[in-house]
Amino acid sequence: MSKLTASAINNAAKSKDKKKTVYVLGDKEVVIDIAFKESKIDTVIFDYLSMFEEVSRGNQIDDEFIRGTGAILQTLILREFSNVPMIPKDRNVAKFIEVAKVLYDTGILEEVINSYEESELNKVYDKLAKNSNRLGKLIGEYAISSSLSTGEVNA
């Protein structure tokens, strides 16, 4: 056993800085992270949940937003772990959904997501699952209020 040193910490941090180049749309280069840093995973989860919270506060959750939730999460992953351009740094939901659709429709979203190791993606999905109680409540509240307002509640 050896003593923990600043050098050992720096070496561990550097091991998370490895990147690789993948190609999308045939020949367009995208640089992606090989290992996902916990701090960036936290940013993805925080921004994802914050978008839901923002939309629910304004009663803006609609079918389009719910359909786009997977693309939003994957787009946040691309924002934090790649150099794909166009992805907003702010949490403007409408702008984010618009960019997510473009990345989805062009196939870029799928190509880049499929380039990551499944174990790295699972780190994000697992952490999201641990934090998703709040998200489930927001979607549930929307479903109930939507059913009540349209009179579709089955007793």
FENHU-V865094 format. One record per residue. N is the residue number from 0. SS is DSSP state (H for helix, E for strand, L for the rest). PHI is phi in radians with two decimals (* if undefined). Layout:
# FENHU-V865094
N|SS|PHI, N|SS|PHI
This chain:
# FENHU-V865094
0|L|*, 1|L|-2.20, 2|L|-1.33, 3|L|-1.23, 4|L|-2.15, 5|H|-1.06, 6|H|-1.10, 7|H|-1.12, 8|H|-1.14, 9|H|-1.08, 10|H|-1.14, 11|H|-1.12, 12|H|-1.14, 13|H|-1.12, 14|L|-1.13, 15|L|-1.57, 16|L|-1.66, 17|L|-1.34, 18|E|-2.30, 19|E|-2.50, 20|E|-1.76, 21|E|-2.13, 22|E|-2.11, 23|E|-2.15, 24|L|0.89, 25|L|1.57, 26|L|-2.38, 27|E|-1.64, 28|E|-1.35, 29|E|-2.33, 30|E|-1.68, 31|E|-2.13, 32|E|-1.32, 33|L|-1.44, 34|L|-2.02, 35|L|-1.56, 36|L|-1.36, 37|H|-1.01, 38|H|-1.12, 39|H|-1.28, 40|H|-1.07, 41|H|-1.04, 42|H|-1.11, 43|H|-1.03, 44|H|-1.13, 45|H|-1.04, 46|H|-1.16, 47|H|-1.08, 48|H|-1.17, 49|H|-1.13, 50|H|-1.08, 51|H|-1.07, 52|H|-1.08, 53|H|-1.05, 54|H|-1.19, 55|H|-1.22, 56|H|-1.10, 57|L|-1.61, 58|L|0.91, 59|L|-1.83, 60|L|-1.25, 61|L|-2.28, 62|H|-1.05, 63|H|-1.10, 64|H|-1.11, 65|H|-1.10, 66|H|-1.10, 67|L|-1.50, 68|H|-1.08, 69|H|-1.15, 70|H|-1.17, 71|H|-1.11, 72|H|-1.06, 73|H|-1.13, 74|H|-1.19, 75|H|-1.09, 76|H|-1.07, 77|H|-1.09, 78|H|-1.05, 79|H|-1.47, 80|H|-2.09, 81|E|-2.70, 82|L|-1.91, 83|L|-1.06, 84|L|-1.37, 85|L|1.45, 86|L|-1.39, 87|L|-1.10, 88|L|-1.46, 89|L|-1.46, 90|L|-1.87, 91|L|-1.25, 92|H|-1.10, 93|H|-1.07, 94|H|-1.12, 95|H|-1.14, 96|H|-1.11, 97|H|-1.04, 98|H|-1.16, 99|H|-1.03, 100|H|-1.10, 101|H|-1.08, 102|H|-1.13, 103|H|-1.19, 104|H|-1.12, 105|L|-1.48, 106|L|1.51, 107|H|-1.13, 108|H|-0.98, 109|H|-1.15, 110|H|-1.06, 111|H|-1.26, 112|H|-1.00, 113|L|-1.21, 114|L|-1.44, 115|L|-1.40, 116|L|-1.15, 117|H|-1.02, 118|H|-1.12, 119|H|-1.26, 120|H|-1.07, 121|H|-1.10, 122|H|-1.05, 123|H|-1.20, 124|H|-1.11, 125|H|-1.14, 126|H|-1.17, 127|H|-1.12, 128|H|-1.04, 129|H|-1.15, 130|H|-1.80, 131|L|-1.53, 132|H|-0.94, 133|H|-1.07, 134|H|-1.12, 135|H|-1.06, 136|H|-1.11, 137|H|-1.11, 138|H|-1.17, 139|H|-1.06, 140|H|-1.08, 141|H|-1.13, 142|H|-1.05, 143|H|-1.16, 144|H|-1.14, 145|H|-1.15, 146|H|-1.14, 147|H|-1.12, 148|H|-1.27, 149|H|-1.78, 150|L|1.28, 151|L|-1.78, 152|L|-1.36, 153|L|-1.69, 154|L|-1.68
